[in-house]
């Protein structure tokens, strides 16, 4: 084994889900710092001494990693590291800490009581995929009921849940009443539902039945950032706006269940102020605990689309803003023609009720129709609008307007052969917007949220921009999965020079947002921690030559 130990622990970078704080200098003058460092086999196989399978860990991190990855099951059977790399897969930053916590709870259930345990993951990192790939197989022998709840069912890939349930001895359903019937018959169940369904009569009966009969059950809440404020009084402080509708019902339910059930988990890309400690929680209330470290964004470079550019819009300049909308529509159309890969645009319209506002959906709809008519594309269904209770699809020249649904609109936007290209939204698009063709976003809402003390609240802004990071390379999803394992670098390597140029265009996007403190901070945070820029990718490719 020709490997020389490094001078510090490799987990200083946080690759095990936390950052090692041990300083070798603390050993004292009479102790060689190398004594506390160990050579570790990344894949757990002590017979694999290839250079890229060896790294240096302190003894604490070495023991933690050995137990977390169950290295004793080797040789040759631990597949959790990327082949030929010292780094784990991005998804490991989610599932490894989660599995570690499950192991802790099995030894001592008190680890999870009176606590909502939070997993933080980037858009596209695989938060919900973790459940089907790692968590369901892990809990199958002792958890009879798994509830996975989201604001909208469309967020969850229920096909994956169905397959994972079938493979691990569960029955899968979207119905709380069906789940209750099966549980009463002694079956093991995976329930995918909405937060509203979980809070409904049969959802609560299901939980109460499991509690009364000592049936072990796990609850996982997706999109936890806006649904789990502890109290209506702090909603504005945490989320940024007031609402008379918020009653903390979901938080109160989980708080009650967490008193006896250690298996309460939540997922989000953007934890709110209470969840990450910026806002204190009154004593006695169920708290939040973030279990993992955010994946370094460089590791997501070949898992996402890339930010080509961002601009800040002066909304007081209406003519200039309208010109921006026209140039962006023309730009995406030209990109689609040049590459043969569809690119679409989402425009977030103003929510103001003031008649005649230049950024209300009706005004922007008229503008976009005029743009498409001038481009000679007015006879096709190119525009959709999505707002509360209203889902319409319009011909470019305005001659025909037809009613649709959110699901059909998203389907048409994703369909490369469908001309639908511009989506106008009002208070939509922050979640459940699984549209991989999005090549740009223009936000016309002047919102500048803060906590009342001048601190910007950027979670919603980052969530909205995050809708655009889904890869768009013109490759069928199944092929991208089976042939390239969702690794865009492998797909890139399979292309000729012309195909690579096309990929640079198709898999990049822009964001145009209002020029105010909240959006400026949100864009900076987005670029720092949530997305790689197109320039980053080009620099990476240049360095690898």
C-alpha positions as CSV (number, residue, x, y, z in Angstrom):
1,X,0.0,0.0,0.0
2,X,2.0,3.0,-1.3
3,X,0.1,5.8,0.3
4,X,1.4,8.5,2.6
5,X,-1.0,9.9,5.2
6,X,-2.1,13.5,4.8
7,X,-1.4,16.0,7.6
8,X,-5.1,16.4,8.6
9,X,-8.4,14.6,8.5
10,X,-10.1,14.5,5.1
11,X,-13.4,15.2,6.9
12,X,-12.4,18.8,7.4
13,X,-14.3,19.3,4.2
14,X,-17.4,17.8,5.7
15,X,-17.7,14.9,3.3
16,X,-19.1,12.6,6.1
17,X,-22.1,15.0,6.7
18,X,-20.4,17.1,9.5
19,X,-17.1,19.0,9.7
20,X,-14.3,17.5,11.7
21,X,-13.0,20.1,14.2
22,X,-10.1,18.1,15.6
23,X,-6.8,19.9,15.5
24,X,-3.7,17.8,15.4
25,X,-1.7,20.6,17.1
26,X,-3.7,19.9,20.3
27,X,-1.7,16.7,20.8
28,X,1.2,18.6,22.4
29,X,4.8,18.8,21.5
30,X,5.6,15.2,22.6
31,X,3.0,13.5,20.4
32,X,3.4,13.0,16.7
33,X,0.1,14.3,15.1
34,X,0.2,11.4,12.7
35,X,-0.6,9.1,15.6
36,X,-4.2,10.3,15.7
37,X,-4.6,9.9,11.9
38,X,-5.5,6.7,10.1
39,X,-5.6,5.5,6.6
40,X,-9.1,4.5,5.6
41,X,-10.5,2.4,2.7
42,X,-13.3,4.5,1.2
43,X,-15.3,1.5,-0.1
44,X,-14.8,-0.4,3.1
45,X,-12.8,-3.2,1.4
46,X,-9.4,-3.6,3.1
47,X,-8.1,-5.4,0.0
48,X,-8.7,-2.5,-2.4
49,X,-5.5,-0.5,-2.0
50,X,-5.8,1.6,-5.1
51,X,-4.8,5.2,-4.6
52,X,-8.2,6.7,-5.2
53,X,-9.7,4.3,-2.6
54,X,-7.5,5.6,0.3
55,X,-7.8,8.8,2.4
56,X,-6.8,10.0,5.8
57,X,-9.2,10.3,8.7
58,X,-8.7,11.0,12.4
59,X,-9.6,8.1,14.6
60,X,-12.9,9.6,15.6
61,X,-14.1,10.2,12.0
62,X,-12.7,6.8,11.0
63,X,-14.8,5.0,13.7
64,X,-17.9,7.1,12.7
65,X,-17.5,6.3,9.0
66,X,-16.9,2.6,9.7
67,X,-20.2,2.3,11.6
68,X,-22.2,4.6,9.3
69,X,-21.3,2.6,6.2
70,X,-21.2,-0.7,7.9
71,X,-17.8,-1.4,6.5
72,X,-17.7,-4.8,8.2
73,X,-20.0,-6.1,5.4
74,X,-17.1,-6.0,3.0
75,X,-15.0,-7.1,1.1
76,X,-16.3,-5.6,-2.1
77,X,-19.9,-5.0,-1.1
78,X,-20.1,-1.4,0.0
79,X,-21.1,0.6,-3.1
80,X,-21.8,4.0,-1.5
81,X,-18.8,5.7,-2.9
82,X,-18.5,6.9,-6.5
83,X,-16.3,4.6,-8.5
84,X,-12.8,6.0,-8.8
85,X,-13.4,9.0,-6.6
86,X,-12.6,10.0,-3.0
87,X,-16.0,11.8,-2.7
88,X,-19.3,10.3,-2.0
89,X,-22.4,10.8,-4.2
90,X,-24.3,14.0,-3.4
91,X,-27.2,11.8,-2.3
92,X,-25.0,10.4,0.5
93,X,-25.1,13.8,2.2
94,X,-28.8,13.0,2.8
95,X,-29.1,9.3,3.3
96,X,-26.0,8.6,5.4
97,X,-26.9,10.9,8.3
98,X,-30.5,9.7,8.0
99,X,-29.5,6.1,8.3
100,X,-27.1,7.0,11.1
101,X,-29.9,8.6,13.0
102,X,-32.1,5.5,12.4
103,X,-29.3,3.3,13.8
104,X,-29.1,5.6,16.9
105,X,-32.9,5.4,17.5
106,X,-32.8,1.7,17.3
107,X,-30.3,1.6,20.1
108,X,-31.9,4.5,22.1
109,X,-35.3,5.8,21.0
110,X,-34.8,9.0,23.1
111,X,-32.6,10.3,20.3
112,X,-35.6,11.2,18.2
113,X,-38.3,12.2,20.8
114,X,-39.7,15.7,21.1
115,X,-37.9,16.6,17.9
116,X,-38.6,17.1,14.2
117,X,-35.5,15.8,12.5
118,X,-34.7,17.8,9.3
119,X,-32.8,16.6,6.2
120,X,-31.6,19.5,4.0
121,X,-30.8,18.8,0.4
122,X,-30.3,20.8,-2.8
123,X,-32.7,20.8,-5.7
124,X,-32.0,17.7,-7.7
125,X,-29.9,16.1,-5.0
126,X,-32.4,13.3,-4.3
127,X,-34.3,14.1,-1.1
128,X,-37.4,12.0,-1.9
129,X,-35.4,9.5,-3.9
130,X,-33.5,8.8,-0.7
131,X,-36.7,7.5,0.9
132,X,-37.3,4.9,-1.8
133,X,-33.7,3.9,-2.4
134,X,-32.4,3.8,1.2
135,X,-34.9,4.4,3.9
136,X,-37.7,2.0,2.9
137,X,-35.3,-1.0,2.7
138,X,-33.7,0.1,6.0
139,X,-37.0,0.3,8.0
140,X,-38.9,-2.6,6.3
141,X,-38.4,-5.1,9.1
142,X,-39.8,-3.0,11.9
143,X,-41.8,0.1,10.7
144,X,-45.3,-1.0,9.7
145,X,-46.5,2.4,8.3
146,X,-44.5,5.0,6.4
147,X,-46.3,8.3,5.7
148,X,-44.7,10.6,3.2
149,X,-46.6,13.9,3.0
150,X,-46.1,16.8,0.6
151,X,-48.1,20.0,-0.2
152,X,-49.1,18.4,-3.6
153,X,-48.9,14.8,-4.6
154,X,-47.3,15.8,-7.9
155,X,-44.1,16.6,-6.0
156,X,-43.7,12.9,-5.2
157,X,-42.8,10.3,-7.8
158,X,-45.4,7.8,-6.7
159,X,-44.2,5.2,-9.2
160,X,-40.9,5.0,-7.3
161,X,-42.8,4.7,-4.1
162,X,-44.9,1.9,-5.5
163,X,-41.9,-0.1,-6.7
164,X,-40.0,0.4,-3.5
165,X,-43.0,-0.6,-1.4
166,X,-43.5,-3.8,-3.6
167,X,-39.9,-4.8,-3.3
168,X,-39.8,-4.4,0.5
169,X,-43.1,-6.1,1.5
170,X,-45.3,-2.9,1.7
171,X,-48.5,-1.9,0.0
172,X,-48.6,1.6,-1.4
173,X,-51.6,3.9,-1.6
174,X,-52.4,7.6,-1.9
175,X,-55.6,7.2,0.2
176,X,-55.6,7.7,4.0
177,X,-58.8,5.6,4.2
178,X,-57.2,2.7,2.3
179,X,-54.1,2.9,4.4
180,X,-56.2,2.8,7.6
181,X,-58.1,-0.3,6.3
182,X,-54.8,-2.1,5.5
183,X,-53.2,-1.2,8.8
184,X,-56.2,-2.6,10.7
185,X,-55.7,-5.8,8.7
186,X,-52.1,-6.1,9.8
187,X,-50.5,-5.1,6.5
188,X,-47.4,-3.0,6.1
189,X,-48.2,0.3,4.2
190,X,-46.5,3.2,2.5
191,X,-48.9,6.1,2.3
192,X,-48.1,9.0,0.0
193,X,-50.4,11.9,0.8
194,X,-50.8,15.7,1.0
195,X,-50.5,17.7,4.2
196,X,-54.2,18.4,3.9
197,X,-54.9,14.6,3.7
198,X,-52.6,13.9,6.7
199,X,-54.5,16.5,8.7
200,X,-57.9,15.2,7.7
201,X,-60.1,13.0,9.7
202,X,-58.9,9.6,8.4
203,X,-55.2,10.8,8.5
204,X,-55.5,11.5,12.2
205,X,-57.4,8.3,12.8
206,X,-54.6,6.4,11.1
207,X,-52.0,8.0,13.4
208,X,-54.1,7.5,16.5
209,X,-54.7,3.8,15.6
210,X,-51.0,3.2,15.3
211,X,-50.4,5.0,18.6
212,X,-53.1,3.0,20.5
213,X,-52.0,-0.3,19.1
214,X,-48.2,0.4,19.5
215,X,-47.7,0.0,15.7
216,X,-44.3,1.6,14.8
217,X,-44.8,4.3,12.2
218,X,-42.7,7.0,10.5
219,X,-43.8,10.3,9.2
220,X,-41.8,12.3,6.6
221,X,-42.8,15.8,5.7
222,X,-41.6,17.3,2.4
223,X,-41.3,21.0,1.7
224,X,-41.1,21.6,5.4
225,X,-39.9,25.3,5.3
226,X,-43.3,27.0,5.0
227,X,-45.5,24.3,6.6
228,X,-43.8,23.9,9.9
229,X,-43.7,27.3,11.7
230,X,-44.4,26.7,15.4
231,X,-47.0,29.4,15.9
232,X,-49.1,31.8,13.9
233,X,-47.6,34.7,15.9
234,X,-44.1,34.1,14.4
235,X,-45.3,33.2,10.8
236,X,-44.4,36.7,9.4
237,X,-41.1,36.7,11.3
238,X,-40.2,33.3,9.8
239,X,-41.9,33.3,6.3
240,X,-42.1,37.0,5.6
241,X,-45.9,37.6,5.3
242,X,-48.9,37.5,7.5
243,X,-51.8,35.1,7.0
244,X,-55.0,34.6,8.9
245,X,-55.2,31.0,7.6
246,X,-52.1,29.6,9.3
247,X,-52.9,27.7,12.5
248,X,-49.7,25.6,12.8
249,X,-51.9,22.5,12.5
250,X,-49.2,20.3,10.9
251,X,-46.6,21.4,13.4
252,X,-49.0,20.8,16.3
253,X,-49.8,17.3,15.0
254,X,-46.1,16.4,14.6
255,X,-45.3,17.9,18.0
256,X,-47.9,15.7,19.7
257,X,-46.7,12.5,17.8
258,X,-43.1,13.2,18.5
259,X,-43.7,12.9,22.3
260,X,-43.9,9.1,21.9
261,X,-42.6,8.5,18.3
262,X,-38.9,9.1,17.5
263,X,-39.5,8.7,13.7
264,X,-40.6,12.2,12.7
265,X,-38.6,13.6,9.8
266,X,-38.8,16.5,7.4
267,X,-37.2,17.5,4.1
268,X,-36.4,20.9,2.6
269,X,-33.9,22.7,0.4
270,X,-34.3,25.9,2.4
271,X,-34.9,25.6,6.1
272,X,-36.7,28.5,7.7
273,X,-35.4,30.7,10.5
274,X,-36.8,28.5,13.3
275,X,-35.4,25.4,11.7
276,X,-31.8,26.6,11.3
277,X,-31.7,28.6,14.6
278,X,-32.0,32.1,13.4
279,X,-35.3,32.5,15.2
280,X,-35.5,31.1,18.8
281,X,-38.3,28.7,19.7
282,X,-40.2,29.2,23.0
283,X,-39.2,26.8,25.7
284,X,-41.2,23.6,26.0
285,X,-42.1,23.4,22.3
286,X,-41.0,20.6,20.0
287,X,-37.7,21.7,18.4
288,X,-36.0,21.1,15.0
289,X,-32.7,19.4,14.5
290,X,-30.9,19.5,11.2
291,X,-29.2,16.1,10.8
292,X,-26.9,16.8,7.9
293,X,-24.5,19.1,6.2
294,X,-25.4,20.8,2.9
295,X,-23.7,19.1,0.0
296,X,-20.9,21.3,-1.5
297,X,-22.4,22.8,-4.6
298,X,-19.4,21.8,-6.7
299,X,-20.5,18.2,-6.3
300,X,-23.8,19.0,-8.0
301,X,-22.1,20.5,-11.1
302,X,-23.1,17.5,-13.3
303,X,-26.4,16.8,-11.7
304,X,-28.2,20.1,-12.4
305,X,-28.7,22.8,-15.1
306,X,-26.4,25.8,-14.9
307,X,-27.0,29.5,-14.2
308,X,-26.0,31.3,-17.4
309,X,-26.7,34.8,-16.2
310,X,-28.9,36.9,-13.8
311,X,-30.1,40.5,-14.2
312,X,-31.8,42.8,-11.8
313,X,-34.9,44.5,-13.2
314,X,-36.0,48.1,-12.4
315,X,-39.8,47.5,-12.2
316,X,-40.3,51.3,-12.3
317,X,-39.2,51.2,-15.9
318,X,-42.2,49.5,-17.4
319,X,-41.1,50.0,-21.0
320,X,-37.6,48.6,-20.2
321,X,-39.2,45.6,-18.4
322,X,-41.5,44.9,-21.3
323,X,-38.5,45.0,-23.7
324,X,-36.7,42.5,-21.4
325,X,-39.7,40.1,-21.6
326,X,-39.7,40.3,-25.4
327,X,-36.0,39.8,-25.8
328,X,-36.1,36.8,-23.4
329,X,-39.0,35.1,-25.3
330,X,-37.1,35.6,-28.6
331,X,-33.8,34.3,-27.0
332,X,-35.4,31.1,-25.8
333,X,-37.2,30.5,-29.1
334,X,-33.8,31.0,-30.9
335,X,-32.1,28.6,-28.5
336,X,-34.8,26.0,-29.1
337,X,-34.5,26.3,-32.9
338,X,-30.7,26.2,-32.7
339,X,-30.4,23.2,-30.5
340,X,-33.5,21.3,-31.3
341,X,-34.1,21.1,-27.5
342,X,-37.2,22.9,-26.1
343,X,-36.7,25.7,-23.7
344,X,-39.5,27.4,-21.8
345,X,-40.0,30.6,-19.7
346,X,-41.8,31.1,-16.4
347,X,-43.0,34.7,-15.6
348,X,-44.1,35.4,-12.1
349,X,-46.8,38.1,-12.3
350,X,-47.7,40.6,-9.8
351,X,-50.4,39.8,-7.2
352,X,-51.6,43.4,-6.8
353,X,-55.4,43.9,-7.3
354,X,-54.8,47.5,-8.5
355,X,-56.6,47.8,-11.8
356,X,-54.3,48.6,-14.7
357,X,-51.1,47.4,-13.0
358,X,-48.6,46.7,-15.8
359,X,-47.4,43.5,-14.2
360,X,-50.8,41.8,-13.5
361,X,-51.3,38.6,-15.4
362,X,-53.8,40.1,-17.8
363,X,-51.4,42.8,-18.8
364,X,-48.5,40.4,-19.3
365,X,-50.8,37.9,-21.2
366,X,-51.7,40.7,-23.7
367,X,-48.0,41.6,-24.1
368,X,-46.9,38.0,-24.7
369,X,-49.7,37.4,-27.2
370,X,-48.6,40.5,-29.1
371,X,-45.0,39.3,-29.1
372,X,-45.9,35.9,-30.5
373,X,-48.2,37.5,-33.1
374,X,-45.3,39.7,-34.2
375,X,-43.0,36.7,-34.4
376,X,-45.5,34.9,-36.7
377,X,-46.3,32.3,-34.1
378,X,-49.8,33.4,-33.1
379,X,-51.7,30.4,-34.4
380,X,-50.1,27.9,-31.9
381,X,-51.0,27.3,-28.3
382,X,-47.9,28.9,-26.9
383,X,-49.0,30.5,-23.6
384,X,-50.4,29.2,-20.3
385,X,-51.5,30.9,-17.2
386,X,-51.7,29.2,-13.8
387,X,-53.2,30.9,-10.8
388,X,-55.5,29.9,-8.0
389,X,-58.5,28.1,-9.6
390,X,-57.5,29.2,-13.1
391,X,-55.5,27.2,-15.6
392,X,-55.8,28.4,-19.2
393,X,-53.9,27.7,-22.4
394,X,-53.9,30.4,-25.1
395,X,-53.1,30.7,-28.7
396,X,-50.4,33.3,-29.4
397,X,-52.7,35.6,-31.2
398,X,-55.4,35.3,-28.6
399,X,-58.0,33.8,-31.0
400,X,-58.6,30.8,-28.8
401,X,-58.4,30.3,-25.0
402,X,-59.0,26.9,-23.6
403,X,-59.2,25.6,-20.0
404,X,-56.7,23.1,-18.9
405,X,-55.3,21.8,-15.5
406,X,-52.0,22.2,-13.7
407,X,-51.0,18.7,-14.6
408,X,-51.8,19.1,-18.4
409,X,-50.0,22.4,-18.5
410,X,-46.9,20.9,-16.9
411,X,-47.1,17.9,-19.3
412,X,-47.3,20.1,-22.3
413,X,-44.4,22.3,-21.2
414,X,-42.3,19.1,-20.8
415,X,-43.4,17.7,-24.2
416,X,-40.7,18.6,-26.7
417,X,-43.2,18.4,-29.5
418,X,-45.7,20.7,-27.9
419,X,-45.4,24.5,-28.8
420,X,-46.4,25.6,-25.2
421,X,-43.5,27.8,-24.2
422,X,-44.4,30.6,-21.8
423,X,-46.1,30.0,-18.4
424,X,-47.6,32.9,-16.5
425,X,-48.0,32.2,-12.8
426,X,-49.5,34.0,-9.8
427,X,-48.5,32.6,-6.4
428,X,-47.5,29.4,-8.2
429,X,-44.2,27.8,-9.2
430,X,-42.5,27.6,-5.9
431,X,-43.1,23.8,-5.5
432,X,-44.4,21.0,-7.6
433,X,-43.1,22.7,-10.8
434,X,-41.3,19.7,-12.2
435,X,-40.7,21.2,-15.6
436,X,-37.2,20.3,-16.9
437,X,-37.5,22.5,-20.0
438,X,-37.5,25.8,-18.0
439,X,-34.7,27.9,-19.5
440,X,-35.5,31.2,-17.8
441,X,-37.5,32.9,-15.1
442,X,-38.7,36.5,-15.0
443,X,-40.1,37.7,-11.6
444,X,-42.3,40.8,-11.8
445,X,-43.3,40.8,-8.1
446,X,-41.8,43.6,-6.1
447,X,-41.8,41.6,-2.8
448,X,-38.9,42.5,-0.5
449,X,-39.5,40.3,2.5
450,X,-37.7,40.8,5.8
451,X,-38.2,39.8,9.4
452,X,-39.1,43.2,10.6
453,X,-35.6,43.9,11.8
454,X,-34.1,44.5,8.3
455,X,-33.0,40.9,7.8
456,X,-34.0,39.6,4.4
457,X,-36.0,36.4,4.2
458,X,-34.9,34.6,1.0
459,X,-36.2,31.1,1.3
460,X,-39.1,31.6,-1.1
461,X,-37.0,33.4,-3.6
462,X,-34.4,30.6,-3.6
463,X,-37.1,28.0,-3.9
464,X,-38.5,29.8,-6.9
465,X,-35.2,30.0,-8.7
466,X,-34.6,26.4,-7.8
467,X,-37.3,25.3,-10.2
468,X,-34.9,25.9,-13.0
469,X,-32.1,23.6,-12.0
470,X,-33.6,20.4,-13.5
471,X,-31.3,19.1,-16.3
472,X,-32.4,19.7,-19.9
473,X,-30.1,18.0,-22.3
474,X,-32.5,16.4,-24.7
475,X,-31.8,12.9,-23.5
476,X,-34.7,10.7,-22.4
477,X,-34.9,10.4,-18.6
478,X,-34.8,6.6,-18.6
479,X,-31.6,6.7,-20.9
480,X,-30.0,9.3,-18.7
481,X,-30.6,7.1,-15.7
482,X,-29.8,3.6,-17.1
483,X,-26.9,4.6,-19.4
484,X,-25.3,7.5,-17.6
485,X,-26.6,7.2,-14.0
486,X,-27.8,10.8,-14.1
487,X,-24.2,11.9,-14.4
488,X,-24.1,14.7,-17.0
489,X,-20.3,14.6,-17.2
490,X,-20.6,11.1,-18.7
491,X,-23.3,12.2,-21.1
492,X,-21.1,15.2,-22.1
493,X,-18.2,12.8,-22.8
494,X,-20.4,10.7,-25.1
495,X,-21.1,13.7,-27.4
496,X,-19.1,15.1,-30.3
497,X,-18.0,18.7,-30.3
498,X,-21.2,20.0,-31.8
499,X,-23.3,18.0,-29.3
500,X,-21.3,19.5,-26.5
501,X,-22.0,23.0,-27.7
502,X,-25.7,22.2,-27.9
503,X,-25.6,20.9,-24.3
504,X,-24.0,24.2,-23.0
505,X,-27.0,26.1,-24.5
506,X,-29.8,23.7,-23.6
507,X,-28.7,23.0,-20.0
508,X,-28.3,26.6,-18.9
509,X,-30.8,29.2,-17.7
510,X,-31.2,32.8,-16.7
511,X,-33.1,34.6,-13.9
512,X,-34.4,38.2,-14.2
513,X,-35.5,39.5,-10.8
514,X,-36.5,42.8,-9.1
515,X,-33.7,45.0,-7.9
516,X,-34.2,45.1,-4.2
517,X,-32.3,43.8,-1.1
518,X,-34.1,40.5,-0.7
519,X,-33.6,39.4,-4.3
520,X,-29.9,40.6,-4.4
521,X,-29.2,38.5,-1.3
522,X,-31.2,35.6,-2.6
523,X,-29.3,35.5,-5.9
524,X,-26.0,35.6,-4.1
525,X,-27.0,32.8,-1.8
526,X,-28.3,30.8,-4.8
527,X,-25.0,31.2,-6.6
528,X,-23.0,30.3,-3.5
529,X,-24.8,27.3,-2.3
530,X,-27.5,26.1,-4.7
531,X,-26.3,26.2,-8.3
532,X,-23.2,26.1,-10.4
533,X,-22.8,28.8,-13.1
534,X,-22.1,28.1,-16.7
535,X,-18.7,29.8,-16.3
536,X,-18.0,27.4,-13.4
537,X,-18.7,24.5,-15.8
538,X,-16.5,25.9,-18.5
539,X,-13.6,26.5,-16.1
540,X,-14.0,22.9,-14.8
541,X,-13.8,21.5,-18.4
542,X,-10.8,23.7,-19.2
543,X,-9.0,22.5,-16.1
544,X,-9.7,18.8,-17.0
545,X,-8.1,19.1,-20.4
